[in-house]
Amino acid sequence: MDAICLEHSLTSEEQKQFKQDGFFIVADAIPSELVADLTAATDRIIEDHRQTANLSPDSTVNMLNFIGKDQVYLQLIDWHKTFPKVWGILGWNIKLYHSHMIVTPPQPDAAPNRRLGWHQDSGRLNIELEGNPRPRVSLKVAFFLSDTTRSDRGNFHVLPGTHQQNSLDLPTDGTNPADACPVCVPAGTAVFFDRRLWHAAGINTSDVTRRVLFYGYSYRWLQPRDDMTVDHYMEKAAPIRQQLLGKSTGGMGYTSPGESDVPLRSWLVDHLGAKAVPG
């Protein structure tokens, strides 16, 4: 891993916003050339899926486990402008436990003011984990491949600060909460958010197809959220990337990792010093 990533460590302002609001935005996270490559791969994969599943061209597709479908996606798991912020929040005992892409074509006939599907991520973690608020456990980085600077493009919507509450009271009249906020960002932007943050996908009444890649990071002991078909990457992957792809010396290595289980920790110690690396 290139030490240039240390120039993009989690800032105090990002840390503050993540703690307070449950999300923050990284502008210009990926260059336009990479956005184009990612878009081309995404369009090809989604079109193949539409043909196989006999889906209409205007249907929204939420595809799990995209990480193993094209090499181009692999470089974002330890991208120098975003990955340092992931370990800045979660620490070094981490992996990619989930990937999914959402492609939302224009839906001009959709009701623009209907209630959105507000939710927290991770399914039964929100039922079976104790505490109020429940533990964070994971976060996502959303890479936007489309321009969503206007609020009619199926925008990612958030309720700032709601990662600190286990439940959400919705208006009784079927509308959205008054403090719902569309995230309006250009292509190439990355949005970090706490899995507990109440969020929703907006309605795309524009003429622009929205494409977003979601990379879910968690502690290594959490079961993958999808199939994570990445074995074909392992042989050529560098040690830190192997860690992120789920490699371990065995079951014990997830909860009581040794040095070979977590090469990220050794790298951080070498570059930042032992005092800067807790645990």
Summary of the structure (lengths in Angstrom):
residues: 279
radius of gyration: 18.8
end to end distance: 21.0
largest distance: 57.3
contacts: 833
relative contact order: 0.21
helix: 33%
strand: 19%
